[in-house]
Amino acid sequence: MKIIDISNDLLTAEVFEGDPVPELTAVKEISQDSFYNLSTISACLHNGTHVDAPSHFIPDGESIENYDLEKFIGPCRVIEVSPGIITGQLIEDCFPRGCKRILIKSKGKAYLHETAAEAIAYFGFELVGTDGTTIESPDSSGTAHRALLNKNIAILEGLNLENVTNGEYFLIAPPIKIGGAEAAFSRAVLVSDYIFWSKK
């Protein structure tokens, strides 16, 4: 089984402008006074590779622990696009059909327009991922997020797709369980062969 780690390190990943920088702090270290290491971490839930829940943008939206985990486990398609704004027309013309999960590779420089998010919902996708810190332009007002989250489409951000080519994979990327949170970290991986799954 060939596994490709598509997660970014939480402590070294690009931080969205204005978000706090994560810090790992040692509480105990193995020494004469302690027989174990113990650490704490301080981080925004949107640092590194993470999943956005509906409550991130929608009042009274579901929080992360209520997501259906099936959205994050299953066949997916990696699609490389040029930097810039992804429109609904591009989704209609170039994105695959019959695929529930898509991961967008653009070196973090492609963003969904609201019309693209609406097209993704129309064509029945259940998850959209990106190698950017956000799925939409940082200066936008959240319209693409809302268009996806209102349709219960999972958003997976902060991926590392540098060593991944276009094609079909098996995605495993569930968010960690944090009750009441609007996001959570994910250790996302792709399986690039068919040892334990079938396309049927």
N, C-alpha and C positions, 0 to 999 in steps of 0.2 A: 504494500500500500504506500503510495507516494503522497505525503502530506506537505502542503505549502502553507507556511505561516504568513497570513496577510494582515497581522496585527502590527501596529506601531507600539514601541515602548512608551509606556505612560509618562515616564519621566523625561524623555527626550523628544517626544513628538511635538510638532508645531502646535503652538497655543493660539487659539482664536483671539484676535485683538481685544483686549480689555478683560479677558478671563484670567483668573489667578494662575500663577505658575505652580505646578505640583511639587511637593516636597516630601521626601522620605526621611524620617527622623528616627534615629536609634534610641530606644528606651532602655534596653539592656544589651550588653555585649558579653560574649564569652570571656571570662576572666576569673581571677581568684574569687571575685564576689558574685559571679553569676555563671551557671552552667548552661545557659542558653542565650540565643539572640532574640530580641523582640523589637519590633519597629511599629511606628504609626505612619500614616500617610495623610497628607492634606492635598486635596485635588478637586477641581471642578469636575462634575460628572460628565462634562462634554470635552474633557481632555482625552487625547489619544483615540483609540478605536472604541467607539461607543454606539449605543442605540438610543434614538429619541423616542419617547413615548408620546401619545396624544396630548397628555397634560403639559407638555413643553410649550405648546402654542394654543391649546384649546381649553377654555374655562370648563372646569368639571370633567375634563377628559380623563381617560383611564391612565393610571400610573403604571410604571414599568413592570411590576410584579404580575399584572393581569394580562400581559401579552400572551397570545397563543404561541408556544415555543415551536410549533411546526413551521411557522414562518421563517425561522432561522436555521432550519435543518432540511436539506434537500437539494435537488438539482438546481444549478444556476448557470447563467451565461455571463461571461466577462466580455464587455464591449469597449473597445478603445475609440475615443472620439477626439476631435481637435479641441484645443482650448477655446473658450467662449461660451456663449449662451446656447443651451439646447432648447429648441422650440418644439412645440407640439407637432409641427410638420416633419421635423427630423425623426421624432419618435414613430410617427406613422409610416414614414418612408423607409427607415433603416433599422429599426429595432425588431427583434424576433417576435413571433407569435407563439402561443402555446408554451410560454416559459413564465414561471411564477416569480423568479428571482433574477434581478439583473444587477451587475456591478459595473460601474462606469469608471474607466481608466482614462485619466487625462493629465497626469502629474499634478492633480489637485487644482486644475485651472478651468474646468468646465462646470457650468452651473445650470440648474433647471429653471426655465421660465415657467410661470404659472400655467401656460398652455401645455407645456411638456408634462407637468404633474397631472393635469387633467387627462391627457392622453394616456399616461401610464395607468391611471385609474380605469379609464374606459376599456383598455385592452386587458385588464384583469391581472396585472402584476400584483404580487403580495409583498414584495420587498424590493427596495432600491438602495444600492450602496454606492459610495463614492470614495475616491482616494483624496478628496479634499476635506478640509475641516468642517465644511458645510455643503449641503446639496444645492444651495442657492447663493446668489451673489451676496457677499457680506453687507452690501449697502441696500439690500432689498428690505421689504417690510414683513417678510415671513409668509408671503402668499403661497409659495410653492410648498412649504412645510404644511400649511393649513390644508391645502388641496389634497395632499397625500394623507395626512393624519386624520382628516375628516372621513376618509374612506377606509380607515384602519390599515393603511399600507405602511409597513415597517420601514424605518429609515436607519441605515447603517452608515456611519460617517467615520472619517479618519482611517481608512484602510491603507495598507501598503501593497500596491499592486505592481511594484517595480519588476518583480521576477515572474509575472504572470502574463501569458499571451491570450489573445482572443480565443474564445472557445467555451466548451461545456465542462463544468466541474460539479463536484458535490460540496455544498457549503455547510459548515457547522459553525454557528456564530451566535448562540443564545446569550442574552444579557444576564449579568448576575442579578440576583434577586434582592431588591432594596425596596421595601414597602413604602409606598407613598411618593417615590422619587419620579421625576420627569425624564430621567435618563439613567443609563447604567453602562459600565465598561463591558467590553466583550473581548474574548480571546478568539478571534476569527481565524479559521483555517479552511483551505480548500483541499479536497482529495481529487487528484488528477487521473485516477484510473477507476476501473469498475469492479474492483475486487468484492465489495460488499453491497453494491447497489445496482439496480437495473433501471434503464430508461423507461421501462413499461409502467 
